[in-house]
Amino acid sequence: MLNSEDESRLKYLTLCIAAIASVEVPLGHWNDFIQIFSDATAATNSALIRYAAIQTLGYFSEFMENKPLSFNQLALIL
């Protein structure tokens, strides 16, 4: 398990990545962001990487609340 200090660092790291992605993805940059993080939720044996990927996609979804995503992007997140 993560200790509280590691958990705090992971939270801020995932928040930063999600915030940057929420600007870049609508501009057509980071086109593979959602696919990479979606794949990381299942394709790794590391619980920490899965946790970080899920947390990042969650924050990204919150930031994208009023921005359009394609059906395929939404399907990958879900």
C-alpha positions in Angstrom: 0.0 0.0 0.0 1.0 3.6 -0.4 1.9 5.6 2.6 0.2 9.0 3.0 3.2 10.9 1.6 3.3 8.8 -1.5 -0.4 9.0 -1.9 -0.2 12.8 -1.7 2.5 12.9 -4.4 0.6 10.6 -6.6 -2.5 12.7 -6.3 -0.7 15.9 -7.4 1.1 14.1 -10.2 -2.1 12.7 -11.6 -3.8 16.1 -11.2 -1.1 17.8 -13.2 -1.2 15.2 -16.0 -5.0 15.4 -16.2 -4.9 19.3 -16.2 -2.4 19.4 -19.0 -4.3 16.7 -20.9 -7.6 18.6 -20.5 -6.0 21.5 -22.5 -4.0 19.4 -25.0 -6.6 16.8 -26.0 -9.3 19.3 -27.2 -6.6 21.0 -29.3 -5.8 17.7 -31.1 -2.6 17.1 -29.2 -1.9 14.1 -27.0 -4.3 12.1 -29.2 -3.2 8.8 -27.6 -3.5 10.1 -24.0 -6.8 8.4 -23.3 -5.8 5.1 -25.0 -2.5 4.9 -23.1 -4.1 5.6 -19.7 -7.0 3.3 -20.5 -4.6 0.5 -21.5 -2.6 1.1 -18.3 -5.7 0.3 -16.2 -5.6 -3.3 -17.4 -2.3 -4.1 -19.1 0.0 -3.9 -16.1 0.6 -6.1 -13.1 1.4 -3.0 -11.0 -1.5 -1.9 -8.8 0.2 1.5 -8.4 0.2 2.1 -12.1 -3.4 1.0 -12.5 -4.4 3.2 -9.6 -2.5 6.2 -11.0 -4.1 5.7 -14.5 -7.6 5.4 -13.1 -7.1 8.5 -10.9 -5.7 10.4 -13.9 -8.6 9.5 -16.1 -11.0 10.5 -13.3 -9.5 13.9 -12.9 -9.3 14.3 -16.7 -13.0 13.5 -16.9 -13.8 16.1 -14.3 -11.8 18.8 -16.1 -13.5 17.9 -19.4 -17.0 18.2 -18.0 -17.9 21.1 -20.3 -15.7 20.1 -23.2 -16.8 17.8 -26.0 -15.2 14.3 -26.2 -15.9 11.8 -29.0 -17.9 8.7 -28.4 -14.7 6.6 -28.8 -12.9 8.7 -26.2 -15.8 8.3 -23.8 -15.9 4.6 -24.4 -12.2 4.2 -23.6 -12.6 6.1 -20.4 -15.5 4.0 -19.3 
